[in-house]
Amino acid sequence: MIKDGALKYVDEVYGIHNWPGGIEGSISVSKKEMMAGVVIVNIKITGRGGHGSEPANSIDPITAGTFVHTALHTIKS
């Protein structure tokens, strides 16, 4: 969009973000970029189906995926 001129006549851009550790009733401004980061992670989980009576002979991708999700979710805390 920027290459197509969406911000052609824009001199400044302001964003707002909740900052729990900030001073109540105040606004902070930065002349540089702030809080603009993206990390893309692709995870492929491959499983092998099986029968409910023989779970030891299968690799359940749902269970593996939930463990990965839980592990990644705990990073932020």
Order of alpha helices (4+ residues) and beta strands (2+ residues): alpha
